[in-house]
Structures are given as structure tokens and as C-alpha cells.
Amino acid sequence: MPRMLDVSDEVRAEIGDEEADRLLAGDNAPGSYDCTSCRTPGDSEQERTSTVLFIGDETAVLAFAHATCLPSQVVQVTEEQLQGAVRSINGDSAPGGPRKSVPEQAVLGVTSGLVLIAGELHPALVVEPTSAIVRPGTDGVGDDFLPLLIEQGFMPVPELTSVPPVLHGWSVLLAVGQLHAVLQPGPTGGQPVAWWQAHQPLQVTDGWRAAANKHQQVLMFAAPVGSIGRQPREDLLRDAIDKAAANGKLVAAALPLAGV
């Protein structure tokens, strides 16, 4: 039965027409898989699935993702980042069937605050997971939170001297003065889907809301677990953001405002 696979032109160029056609015909594609982005199960017979080709210095690994999480694409990574995936693939083909592991589920902590850049206050969200984020198929060593965001278009920030560029397709949903979600592009240009969603809408200050309405965008900063922490005051939050940036542990983007 043909799989519901998306194979982009750049992936096809790397793996060749013959292999791409075999995938699309369902010959070499798995039915079920663990999404390389959100780490939850997927089924290429039941839902749109993207082929994602990770290319290192000497190795290439073909992975699969929900089309709602990632488009089909080629991602350049270091050889070291690929080794865990290769070991996992070898383990999956060992006698006894595929290995099943349930990694600890990380929770994204989100803090809102005003950040002063070039003499002007901007509304900001600081996102930091409660534990390391690893790619599916790796051995669980290391933290891929920032590389995964950089693949989505977030930019590394060495210092906070200017507003980061706008990341089109992403947005921050603010409704009735409360923060509801961070949205990312939907599959094939469809409706946006939630990258992060509040269990209960988060209250923001009048100043934060006013700045968001003024700029019609929110700055999102993201850092690996343990880089920033929960800071009780905005001056302490800014100090922690600056420190994470100086240590090379900060990515950012300006996200347009959605809602009212």
C-alpha cells in the first residue's frame, strides 16, 4: 500500500530517483515510526509523513517526521550527532525485534518579560525545557534543543544588541489579554499548529501586552535546560539571558502576534 510520504526535491536529489520512488511506493518506508521532531509515534499509512535526511561528514541517516512537525528536507549535522542515530538503527535491526524506549518527557517552561534592546522595550518569551531534548534514535546523550530550533529557522544569539529577525510562519497567540500558545507552520502551508500550548492561559502584565500590541510581535528566546532558570525579576531574567548568549546557549526569533 503506498505510504503518505512527502519526499522533497532536495531529499530526492541526495538519495536518487530510484530510492525516492521506492519510498513513495512503500517498499522501503516504515509503516510506523517515531517522529524525528516531536518524538511521538507516527504512521505513514495513516498520516502525512515527511522524509528528513540528516547528512554528516561521512554518514547520512534518513528519518521520518509528522508533516505537521517538519517539512521534508535535508539537514546538515556533525558526524558526532549522527553516531547515536546510526547505533540505534543497528540496534533496531538486531534479533528480537525493534527496541522500544520511552524517554523522559521534557516540559517546556515559558517565562514572559520585557527586554530592553537599543533603548526600546520589547515583549519577550523565554523558553527552557525541564530536561535535555534529544533526537529520536539517539542514545540519549547530549541536548539537541537548540539544533532542532535552528533547523526551524531560529538564529543563534551571541549578544543582545539588536532585535532578532522575524521567523515567518511562526506566531504567538495572545487572546483576551492572555498568552495561549506559540504556533508553528502547519503541513504544506495549512493551518498553523501549536508548538507550545499553555495548560491554562497565562496572564501577562499590562506593560507586556502594551508592548506586544505596539510592535505586533514577540521575541522568543530559547535555551537548553539549566541555562537561565526561573528568575523572579526582569532584571535578573535579562542577566540570565545575557549570560546564556555569551555562553553560546541562546537562540531567538521575532514571532508575529496572532490574536487580539
MIDOSE-1310 file (N, C-alpha, C; in nm, 2 decimals, decimal comma, always signed):
residues 260
mprm	+0,09/-0,12/+0,00/+0,00/+0,00/+0,00/+0,09/+0,12/+0,00; +0,07/+0,22/-0,09/+0,15/+0,34/-0,09/+0,15/+0,42/+0,04; +0,26/+0,47/+0,08/+0,27/+0,54/+0,20/+0,23/+0,69/+0,17; +0,19/+0,76/+0,28/+0,16/+0,90/+0,26/+0,28/+0,98/+0,29
ldvs	+0,38/+0,96/+0,20/+0,51/+1,02/+0,22/+0,53/+1,15/+0,14; +0,60/+1,25/+0,20/+0,65/+1,36/+0,12/+0,80/+1,35/+0,11; +0,85/+1,35/-0,02/+0,99/+1,35/-0,04/+1,02/+1,48/-0,12; +1,09/+1,57/-0,06/+1,12/+1,70/-0,12/+1,22/+1,68/-0,24
devr	+1,23/+1,78/-0,32/+1,32/+1,77/-0,43/+1,47/+1,76/-0,38; +1,50/+1,83/-0,27/+1,64/+1,83/-0,22/+1,67/+1,69/-0,16; +1,57/+1,63/-0,10/+1,60/+1,49/-0,05/+1,61/+1,39/-0,16; +1,52/+1,41/-0,27/+1,53/+1,32/-0,39/+1,67/+1,34/-0,45
aeig	+1,72/+1,46/-0,46/+1,85/+1,48/-0,52/+1,96/+1,41/-0,45; +1,95/+1,40/-0,32/+2,05/+1,33/-0,24/+2,04/+1,18/-0,24; +1,92/+1,13/-0,24/+1,91/+0,98/-0,23/+1,89/+0,92/-0,37; +1,86/+1,00/-0,47/+1,84/+0,95/-0,60/+1,69/+0,91/-0,63
deea	+1,66/+0,92/-0,76/+1,52/+0,90/-0,81/+1,47/+0,76/-0,77; +1,56/+0,66/-0,79/+1,52/+0,52/-0,77/+1,48/+0,49/-0,62; +1,56/+0,54/-0,53/+1,53/+0,52/-0,39/+1,41/+0,60/-0,35; +1,40/+0,72/-0,40/+1,28/+0,81/-0,37/+1,15/+0,74/-0,42
drll	+1,16/+0,68/-0,54/+1,04/+0,61/-0,59/+1,00/+0,49/-0,51; +1,11/+0,42/-0,46/+1,08/+0,30/-0,38/+1,01/+0,34/-0,25; +1,06/+0,46/-0,19/+1,00/+0,51/-0,07/+0,85/+0,54/-0,09; +0,83/+0,61/-0,20/+0,69/+0,66/-0,23/+0,60/+0,54/-0,26
agdn	+0,65/+0,43/-0,31/+0,58/+0,31/-0,34/+0,55/+0,23/-0,21; +0,62/+0,26/-0,10/+0,61/+0,19/+0,02/+0,70/+0,08/+0,04; +0,80/+0,06/-0,06/+0,89/-0,06/-0,05/+0,99/-0,05/+0,07; +1,04/+0,07/+0,09/+1,15/+0,09/+0,19/+1,10/+0,18/+0,31
apgs	+0,98/+0,22/+0,31/+0,93/+0,31/+0,41/+0,87/+0,23/+0,52; +0,89/+0,27/+0,65/+0,83/+0,20/+0,76/+0,68/+0,24/+0,77; +0,60/+0,15/+0,82/+0,46/+0,19/+0,84/+0,46/+0,29/+0,96; +0,50/+0,24/+1,08/+0,51/+0,32/+1,20/+0,65/+0,37/+1,22
ydct	+0,66/+0,48/+1,29/+0,79/+0,54/+1,31/+0,78/+0,63/+1,43; +0,89/+0,67/+1,49/+0,90/+0,78/+1,59/+0,94/+0,90/+1,52; +0,85/+1,01/+1,53/+0,88/+1,14/+1,47/+1,01/+1,19/+1,51; +1,10/+1,23/+1,42/+1,23/+1,29/+1,45/+1,22/+1,42/+1,51
scrt	+1,10/+1,49/+1,51/+1,09/+1,62/+1,57/+1,02/+1,61/+1,71; +0,90/+1,56/+1,72/+0,83/+1,56/+1,85/+0,85/+1,43/+1,93; +0,91/+1,33/+1,87/+0,94/+1,20/+1,94/+0,82/+1,12/+1,97; +0,70/+1,15/+1,91/+0,59/+1,06/+1,93/+0,56/+0,97/+1,81
pgds	+0,49/+0,86/+1,83/+0,47/+0,77/+1,71/+0,40/+0,83/+1,60; +0,43/+0,78/+1,48/+0,36/+0,82/+1,36/+0,33/+0,70/+1,27; +0,25/+0,71/+1,17/+0,21/+0,60/+1,09/+0,20/+0,66/+0,94; +0,29/+0,62/+0,86/+0,30/+0,67/+0,72/+0,18/+0,62/+0,64
eqer	+0,11/+0,52/+0,69/-0,01/+0,47/+0,61/-0,13/+0,55/+0,65; -0,13/+0,63/+0,76/-0,25/+0,70/+0,81/-0,24/+0,85/+0,80; -0,11/+0,90/+0,80/-0,10/+1,05/+0,81/+0,02/+1,09/+0,72; +0,01/+1,22/+0,68/+0,12/+1,27/+0,60/+0,25/+1,27/+0,68
tstv	+0,35/+1,22/+0,61/+0,48/+1,19/+0,68/+0,59/+1,25/+0,59; +0,68/+1,33/+0,65/+0,80/+1,39/+0,58/+0,92/+1,30/+0,59; +1,00/+1,29/+0,48/+1,13/+1,23/+0,49/+1,23/+1,34/+0,52; +1,31/+1,31/+0,62/+1,41/+1,41/+0,66/+1,55/+1,34/+0,65
lfig	+1,64/+1,40/+0,57/+1,77/+1,33/+0,55/+1,87/+1,41/+0,63; +1,93/+1,35/+0,73/+2,04/+1,41/+0,81/+2,17/+1,37/+0,75; +2,26/+1,47/+0,71/+2,38/+1,44/+0,64/+2,50/+1,49/+0,73; +2,59/+1,40/+0,77/+2,71/+1,43/+0,84/+2,83/+1,44/+0,74
deta	+2,95/+1,43/+0,80/+3,07/+1,44/+0,72/+3,08/+1,31/+0,64; +3,05/+1,19/+0,70/+3,07/+1,07/+0,63/+2,94/+0,98/+0,62; +2,84/+1,02/+0,70/+2,72/+0,94/+0,71/+2,60/+1,01/+0,68; +2,50/+0,95/+0,63/+2,37/+1,01/+0,61/+2,26/+0,91/+0,67
vlaf	+2,16/+0,97/+0,74/+2,06/+0,90/+0,80/+1,92/+0,95/+0,75; +1,84/+0,86/+0,70/+1,71/+0,90/+0,66/+1,61/+0,88/+0,78; +1,54/+0,99/+0,82/+1,45/+0,98/+0,93/+1,31/+1,02/+0,88; +1,21/+1,00/+0,97/+1,07/+1,04/+0,93/+1,01/+1,13/+1,04
ahat	+0,92/+1,21/+0,99/+0,86/+1,31/+1,08/+0,72/+1,33/+1,04; +0,63/+1,36/+1,14/+0,50/+1,41/+1,10/+0,51/+1,53/+1,01; +0,43/+1,53/+0,90/+0,44/+1,65/+0,82/+0,39/+1,78/+0,89; +0,32/+1,76/+1,00/+0,28/+1,87/+1,08/+0,39/+1,93/+1,17
clps	+0,50/+1,85/+1,18/+0,61/+1,89/+1,26/+0,72/+1,95/+1,18; +0,75/+1,88/+1,07/+0,87/+1,92/+0,98/+0,83/+1,90/+0,84; +0,88/+1,99/+0,75/+0,87/+1,96/+0,61/+0,98/+1,86/+0,57; +0,96/+1,79/+0,46/+1,07/+1,71/+0,40/+1,19/+1,80/+0,37
qvvq	+1,31/+1,76/+0,41/+1,42/+1,85/+0,39/+1,55/+1,77/+0,42; +1,66/+1,84/+0,38/+1,80/+1,79/+0,41/+1,85/+1,87/+0,52; +1,91/+1,81/+0,62/+1,96/+1,88/+0,74/+2,11/+1,84/+0,75; +2,20/+1,94/+0,75/+2,34/+1,92/+0,77/+2,37/+1,92/+0,92
vtee	+2,43/+1,81/+0,96/+2,47/+1,80/+1,11/+2,61/+1,75/+1,12; +2,67/+1,75/+1,24/+2,80/+1,70/+1,26/+2,80/+1,55/+1,26; +2,91/+1,49/+1,22/+2,92/+1,34/+1,22/+2,89/+1,29/+1,36; +2,94/+1,36/+1,47/+2,91/+1,31/+1,60/+2,77/+1,30/+1,64
qlqg	+2,69/+1,40/+1,59/+2,54/+1,40/+1,61/+2,47/+1,28/+1,55; +2,53/+1,23/+1,44/+2,47/+1,12/+1,37/+2,50/+0,98/+1,43; +2,61/+0,97/+1,51/+2,65/+0,84/+1,55/+2,55/+0,77/+1,64; +2,49/+0,84/+1,73/+2,38/+0,78/+1,81/+2,27/+0,73/+1,73
avrs	+2,23/+0,80/+1,63/+2,12/+0,75/+1,54/+2,16/+0,63/+1,47; +2,29/+0,62/+1,42/+2,33/+0,50/+1,35/+2,34/+0,38/+1,44; +2,38/+0,40/+1,57/+2,39/+0,29/+1,67/+2,24/+0,24/+1,69; +2,15/+0,34/+1,70/+2,01/+0,30/+1,73/+1,95/+0,22/+1,61
ingd	+1,98/+0,26/+1,49/+1,93/+0,19/+1,37/+1,99/+0,05/+1,37; +2,12/+0,03/+1,40/+2,18/-0,10/+1,41/+2,11/-0,19/+1,52; +2,08/-0,12/+1,63/+2,01/-0,20/+1,74/+1,87/-0,24/+1,70; +1,80/-0,15/+1,63/+1,67/-0,18/+1,59/+1,66/-0,31/+1,50
sapg	+1,77/-0,33/+1,42/+1,77/-0,45/+1,33/+1,82/-0,57/+1,39; +1,85/-0,57/+1,52/+1,91/-0,68/+1,59/+1,80/-0,79/+1,61; +1,83/-0,92/+1,63/+1,73/-1,02/+1,66/+1,65/-0,98/+1,78; +1,52/-1,02/+1,77/+1,43/-0,99/+1,88/+1,34/-0,88/+1,85
gprk	+1,36/-0,81/+1,74/+1,27/-0,71/+1,70/+1,32/-0,57/+1,75; +1,24/-0,47/+1,71/+1,28/-0,33/+1,74/+1,29/-0,31/+1,89; +1,38/-0,22/+1,93/+1,39/-0,18/+2,07/+1,29/-0,07/+2,10; +1,22/-0,07/+2,21/+1,13/+0,04/+2,24/+1,18/+0,10/+2,37
svpe	+1,19/+0,23/+2,36/+1,23/+0,31/+2,48/+1,14/+0,43/+2,49; +1,11/+0,46/+2,62/+1,03/+0,58/+2,64/+1,11/+0,68/+2,72; +1,17/+0,78/+2,64/+1,25/+0,88/+2,71/+1,17/+0,97/+2,80; +1,23/+1,03/+2,90/+1,16/+1,12/+2,99/+1,10/+1,23/+2,91
qavl	+0,98/+1,27/+2,94/+0,91/+1,37/+2,86/+0,95/+1,51/+2,92; +1,01/+1,59/+2,84/+1,05/+1,72/+2,88/+0,93/+1,81/+2,88; +0,93/+1,90/+2,97/+0,82/+2,01/+2,97/+0,89/+2,14/+2,94; +0,83/+2,22/+2,85/+0,88/+2,35/+2,82/+0,83/+2,45/+2,92
gvts	+0,93/+2,51/+2,99/+0,90/+2,62/+3,08/+0,90/+2,75/+3,00; +0,80/+2,83/+3,02/+0,78/+2,96/+2,95/+0,77/+3,08/+3,04; +0,86/+3,17/+3,03/+0,86/+3,29/+3,12/+0,84/+3,42/+3,03; +0,75/+3,51/+3,07/+0,73/+3,63/+2,99/+0,80/+3,74/+3,06
glvl	+0,85/+3,84/+2,99/+0,91/+3,96/+3,04/+0,94/+4,06/+2,94; +0,97/+4,18/+2,98/+1,01/+4,29/+2,89/+1,16/+4,29/+2,88; +1,21/+4,31/+2,76/+1,36/+4,31/+2,73/+1,39/+4,44/+2,67; +1,49/+4,51/+2,72/+1,54/+4,63/+2,66/+1,64/+4,61/+2,56
iage	+1,61/+4,65/+2,43/+1,71/+4,64/+2,32/+1,72/+4,77/+2,25; +1,84/+4,82/+2,24/+1,86/+4,95/+2,17/+1,77/+5,06/+2,22; +1,75/+5,06/+2,35/+1,67/+5,17/+2,41/+1,52/+5,15/+2,41; +1,47/+5,04/+2,36/+1,33/+5,02/+2,35/+1,29/+4,89/+2,41
lhpa	+1,17/+4,89/+2,48/+1,12/+4,77/+2,55/+1,05/+4,68/+2,45; +1,08/+4,55/+2,45/+1,01/+4,45/+2,36/+0,96/+4,34/+2,45; +0,84/+4,29/+2,41/+0,78/+4,18/+2,49/+0,86/+4,05/+2,45; +0,89/+3,97/+2,55/+0,97/+3,85/+2,52/+0,91/+3,73/+2,59
lvve	+0,94/+3,61/+2,53/+0,91/+3,48/+2,60/+1,04/+3,41/+2,60; +1,07/+3,36/+2,72/+1,19/+3,28/+2,74/+1,15/+3,13/+2,76; +1,20/+3,04/+2,67/+1,16/+2,90/+2,68/+1,28/+2,82/+2,72; +1,26/+2,74/+2,82/+1,37/+2,65/+2,87/+1,31/+2,52/+2,91
ptsa	+1,35/+2,40/+2,85/+1,29/+2,27/+2,89/+1,33/+2,23/+3,03; +1,26/+2,14/+3,09/+1,29/+2,09/+3,22/+1,40/+1,98/+3,22; +1,42/+1,93/+3,10/+1,53/+1,83/+3,09/+1,58/+1,83/+2,94; +1,69/+1,76/+2,92/+1,75/+1,77/+2,79/+1,66/+1,71/+2,68
ivrp	+1,66/+1,78/+2,56/+1,59/+1,73/+2,45/+1,68/+1,66/+2,35; +1,65/+1,53/+2,33/+1,74/+1,45/+2,24/+1,66/+1,41/+2,12; +1,73/+1,39/+2,01/+1,66/+1,34/+1,89/+1,62/+1,19/+1,91; +1,51/+1,16/+1,85/+1,47/+1,01/+1,85/+1,58/+0,94/+1,77
gtdg	+1,61/+0,82/+1,83/+1,71/+0,74/+1,76/+1,85/+0,76/+1,81; +1,87/+0,86/+1,90/+2,00/+0,88/+1,96/+2,01/+0,80/+2,09; +2,13/+0,80/+2,15/+2,15/+0,72/+2,27/+2,11/+0,80/+2,40; +2,05/+0,92/+2,38/+2,01/+0,99/+2,49/+2,12/+1,08/+2,56
vgdd	+2,24/+1,09/+2,50/+2,34/+1,17/+2,55/+2,34/+1,30/+2,47; +2,35/+1,41/+2,55/+2,36/+1,54/+2,48/+2,22/+1,61/+2,48; +2,22/+1,73/+2,42/+2,10/+1,81/+2,42/+2,08/+1,87/+2,28; +1,98/+1,83/+2,21/+1,96/+1,88/+2,07/+1,85/+1,99/+2,06
flpl	+1,81/+2,05/+2,18/+1,71/+2,15/+2,17/+1,74/+2,27/+2,08; +1,86/+2,32/+2,09/+1,89/+2,44/+2,01/+1,91/+2,40/+1,86; +1,98/+2,29/+1,83/+1,99/+2,25/+1,69/+1,85/+2,22/+1,62; +1,76/+2,17/+1,70/+1,63/+2,15/+1,64/+1,56/+2,28/+1,61
lieq	+1,58/+2,38/+1,70/+1,52/+2,51/+1,67/+1,59/+2,58/+1,56; +1,72/+2,57/+1,55/+1,79/+2,63/+1,44/+1,75/+2,57/+1,31; +1,72/+2,44/+1,30/+1,67/+2,38/+1,18/+1,53/+2,45/+1,14; +1,46/+2,50/+1,24/+1,33/+2,56/+1,21/+1,34/+2,70/+1,18
gfmp	+1,46/+2,76/+1,19/+1,48/+2,90/+1,15/+1,52/+3,00/+1,26; +1,53/+2,95/+1,38/+1,58/+3,03/+1,49/+1,73/+3,06/+1,47; +1,77/+3,18/+1,52/+1,91/+3,22/+1,50/+1,99/+3,22/+1,63; +2,11/+3,17/+1,63/+2,20/+3,18/+1,75/+2,22/+3,33/+1,78
vpel	+2,22/+3,36/+1,91/+2,23/+3,50/+1,95/+2,36/+3,51/+2,04; +2,47/+3,57/+1,99/+2,59/+3,58/+2,08/+2,58/+3,69/+2,18; +2,50/+3,80/+2,15/+2,47/+3,91/+2,24/+2,35/+3,98/+2,20; +2,28/+4,04/+2,30/+2,15/+4,10/+2,28/+2,17/+4,25/+2,25
tsvp	+2,21/+4,28/+2,12/+2,23/+4,42/+2,08/+2,13/+4,46/+1,98; +2,06/+4,37/+1,92/+1,96/+4,41/+1,82/+1,84/+4,31/+1,82; +1,73/+4,35/+1,76/+1,61/+4,26/+1,76/+1,64/+4,14/+1,66; +1,61/+4,02/+1,70/+1,63/+3,91/+1,60/+1,54/+3,92/+1,49
pvlh	+1,57/+3,85/+1,37/+1,49/+3,86/+1,25/+1,35/+3,79/+1,28; +1,25/+3,83/+1,20/+1,12/+3,77/+1,21/+1,13/+3,63/+1,15; +1,06/+3,54/+1,22/+1,05/+3,40/+1,17/+0,91/+3,38/+1,11; +0,90/+3,39/+0,98/+0,76/+3,39/+0,92/+0,70/+3,25/+0,93
gwsv	+0,57/+3,24/+0,95/+0,51/+3,11/+0,97/+0,48/+3,08/+1,11; +0,57/+3,13/+1,20/+0,55/+3,11/+1,35/+0,48/+3,23/+1,40; +0,41/+3,22/+1,51/+0,34/+3,33/+1,57/+0,31/+3,30/+1,72; +0,28/+3,41/+1,79/+0,24/+3,39/+1,93/+0,09/+3,43/+1,94
llav	+0,02/+3,34/+2,00/-0,13/+3,36/+2,01/-0,16/+3,42/+2,14; -0,21/+3,55/+2,13/-0,25/+3,63/+2,25/-0,40/+3,66/+2,23; -0,48/+3,61/+2,32/-0,62/+3,63/+2,31/-0,68/+3,68/+2,44; -0,76/+3,78/+2,44/-0,83/+3,84/+2,56/-0,72/+3,87/+2,66
gqlh	-0,61/+3,92/+2,61/-0,50/+3,97/+2,70/-0,42/+3,86/+2,77; -0,44/+3,73/+2,73/-0,37/+3,62/+2,79/-0,29/+3,54/+2,68; -0,18/+3,48/+2,72/-0,10/+3,40/+2,64/-0,15/+3,26/+2,63; -0,18/+3,22/+2,50/-0,23/+3,09/+2,48/-0,14/+2,99/+2,42
avlq	-0,06/+3,03/+2,32/+0,02/+2,93/+2,25/+0,13/+3,00/+2,17; +0,23/+2,92/+2,14/+0,33/+2,95/+2,03/+0,30/+2,86/+1,91; +0,27/+2,92/+1,80/+0,23/+2,84/+1,68/+0,34/+2,83/+1,58; +0,34/+2,71/+1,51/+0,44/+2,69/+1,41/+0,36/+2,66/+1,28
pgpt	+0,43/+2,66/+1,16/+0,36/+2,64/+1,04/+0,30/+2,50/+1,03; +0,18/+2,49/+0,97/+0,12/+2,36/+0,95/+0,17/+2,30/+0,83; +0,13/+2,17/+0,80/+0,19/+2,10/+0,69/+0,15/+2,16/+0,56; +0,24/+2,17/+0,47/+0,22/+2,22/+0,33/+0,14/+2,35/+0,33
ggqp	+0,18/+2,44/+0,42/+0,12/+2,57/+0,42/-0,02/+2,58/+0,48; -0,07/+2,47/+0,55/-0,20/+2,47/+0,61/-0,21/+2,55/+0,73; -0,31/+2,52/+0,81/-0,34/+2,59/+0,94/-0,22/+2,57/+1,03; -0,18/+2,68/+1,10/-0,07/+2,67/+1,20/-0,11/+2,57/+1,31
vaww	-0,01/+2,50/+1,37/-0,03/+2,41/+1,48/+0,05/+2,46/+1,60; +0,01/+2,41/+1,72/+0,07/+2,46/+1,84/+0,21/+2,39/+1,86; +0,31/+2,47/+1,87/+0,44/+2,41/+1,91/+0,45/+2,40/+2,06; +0,40/+2,51/+2,13/+0,38/+2,50/+2,27/+0,24/+2,56/+2,30
qahq	+0,17/+2,50/+2,40/+0,03/+2,54/+2,43/+0,02/+2,54/+2,58; -0,03/+2,65/+2,64/-0,05/+2,67/+2,78/-0,16/+2,57/+2,83; -0,13/+2,50/+2,94/-0,24/+2,42/+3,00/-0,36/+2,51/+3,04; -0,32/+2,63/+3,09/-0,42/+2,73/+3,12/-0,36/+2,86/+3,07
plqv	-0,44/+2,95/+3,01/-0,39/+3,07/+2,95/-0,31/+3,15/+3,06; -0,19/+3,20/+3,01/-0,10/+3,27/+3,11/-0,13/+3,41/+3,11; -0,14/+3,47/+3,23/-0,16/+3,61/+3,24/-0,02/+3,68/+3,21; -0,03/+3,80/+3,14/+0,08/+3,88/+3,11/+0,05/+4,02/+3,17
tdgw	+0,16/+4,10/+3,20/+0,14/+4,23/+3,25/+0,08/+4,32/+3,15; +0,03/+4,43/+3,20/-0,03/+4,54/+3,11/+0,09/+4,59/+3,02; +0,21/+4,61/+3,08/+0,32/+4,66/+3,01/+0,36/+4,57/+2,89; +0,36/+4,44/+2,93/+0,40/+4,34/+2,82/+0,30/+4,34/+2,71
raaa	+0,17/+4,34/+2,75/+0,06/+4,34/+2,65/+0,07/+4,47/+2,56; +0,09/+4,58/+2,62/+0,10/+4,71/+2,55/+0,22/+4,70/+2,45; +0,33/+4,65/+2,50/+0,45/+4,64/+2,41/+0,42/+4,55/+2,29; +0,35/+4,43/+2,32/+0,32/+4,34/+2,21/+0,22/+4,40/+2,11
nkhq	+0,13/+4,48/+2,16/+0,04/+4,55/+2,07/+0,11/+4,65/+1,98; +0,21/+4,72/+2,05/+0,28/+4,82/+1,98/+0,37/+4,77/+1,86; +0,44/+4,66/+1,90/+0,53/+4,60/+1,80/+0,47/+4,50/+1,71; +0,35/+4,45/+1,75/+0,28/+4,34/+1,68/+0,37/+4,22/+1,66
qvlm	+0,46/+4,20/+1,75/+0,54/+4,08/+1,75/+0,60/+4,06/+1,89; +0,64/+3,93/+1,92/+0,70/+3,89/+2,04/+0,83/+3,83/+2,02; +0,94/+3,86/+2,09/+1,07/+3,80/+2,08/+1,07/+3,67/+2,16; +1,10/+3,56/+2,10/+1,12/+3,43/+2,17/+1,26/+3,40/+2,18
faap	+1,31/+3,37/+2,30/+1,44/+3,33/+2,33/+1,43/+3,19/+2,38; +1,52/+3,10/+2,34/+1,52/+2,96/+2,39/+1,66/+2,92/+2,43; +1,67/+2,84/+2,53/+1,80/+2,80/+2,59/+1,78/+2,66/+2,64; +1,89/+2,58/+2,65/+1,89/+2,44/+2,70/+1,86/+2,44/+2,85
vgsi	+1,82/+2,33/+2,90/+1,79/+2,32/+3,04/+1,91/+2,36/+3,13; +1,88/+2,44/+3,23/+1,98/+2,48/+3,32/+2,05/+2,61/+3,28; +2,02/+2,67/+3,17/+2,09/+2,79/+3,12/+2,04/+2,92/+3,18; +1,91/+2,92/+3,21/+1,85/+3,05/+3,25/+1,78/+3,04/+3,39
grqp	+1,69/+2,94/+3,40/+1,62/+2,91/+3,52/+1,51/+3,01/+3,54; +1,43/+2,99/+3,64/+1,32/+3,08/+3,67/+1,37/+3,20/+3,75; +1,36/+3,31/+3,69/+1,40/+3,43/+3,76/+1,28/+3,52/+3,81; +1,29/+3,56/+3,93/+1,17/+3,63/+3,99/+1,16/+3,78/+3,94
redl	+1,26/+3,84/+3,89/+1,26/+3,98/+3,84/+1,31/+3,99/+3,70; +1,26/+4,09/+3,63/+1,30/+4,11/+3,49/+1,45/+4,14/+3,47; +1,51/+4,21/+3,57/+1,65/+4,25/+3,56/+1,73/+4,12/+3,58; +1,69/+4,03/+3,66/+1,76/+3,90/+3,68/+1,74/+3,81/+3,56
lrda	+1,62/+3,82/+3,50/+1,60/+3,74/+3,38/+1,69/+3,79/+3,27; +1,70/+3,92/+3,25/+1,79/+3,98/+3,15/+1,93/+3,94/+3,17; +1,98/+3,94/+3,29/+2,12/+3,90/+3,32/+2,14/+3,75/+3,28; +2,04/+3,67/+3,31/+2,05/+3,52/+3,28/+2,05/+3,50/+3,13
idka	+1,96/+3,58/+3,05/+1,96/+3,58/+2,91/+2,10/+3,62/+2,85; +2,15/+3,73/+2,90/+2,28/+3,77/+2,85/+2,39/+3,67/+2,88; +2,39/+3,60/+2,99/+2,49/+3,50/+3,03/+2,47/+3,38/+2,93; +2,35/+3,34/+2,91/+2,33/+3,23/+2,81/+2,38/+3,26/+2,67
aang	+2,35/+3,39/+2,63/+2,40/+3,43/+2,50/+2,55/+3,43/+2,49; +2,62/+3,48/+2,60/+2,76/+3,48/+2,60/+2,82/+3,34/+2,60; +2,75/+3,24/+2,65/+2,80/+3,10/+2,66/+2,76/+3,03/+2,53; +2,70/+3,09/+2,43/+2,66/+3,02/+2,31/+2,54/+2,93/+2,33
klva	+2,45/+2,96/+2,43/+2,34/+2,87/+2,46/+2,21/+2,94/+2,44; +2,20/+3,03/+2,34/+2,07/+3,11/+2,32/+2,04/+3,12/+2,17; +1,92/+3,09/+2,13/+1,87/+3,12/+2,00/+1,74/+3,20/+2,01; +1,71/+3,28/+1,91/+1,60/+3,37/+1,92/+1,54/+3,39/+1,78
aalp	+1,41/+3,45/+1,79/+1,34/+3,49/+1,66/+1,24/+3,59/+1,71; +1,20/+3,68/+1,62/+1,08/+3,76/+1,64/+0,96/+3,69/+1,58; +0,86/+3,67/+1,66/+0,74/+3,60/+1,61/+0,62/+3,69/+1,60; +0,55/+3,70/+1,49/+0,44/+3,79/+1,47/+0,33/+3,76/+1,58
lagv	+0,25/+3,86/+1,61/+0,14/+3,84/+1,70/+0,02/+3,79/+1,63; -0,04/+3,68/+1,69/-0,17/+3,64/+1,64/-0,27/+3,66/+1,75; -0,39/+3,69/+1,71/-0,50/+3,71/+1,80/-0,51/+3,86/+1,84; -0,58/+3,89/+1,94/-0,61/+4,03/+1,98/-0,58/+4,05/+2,13
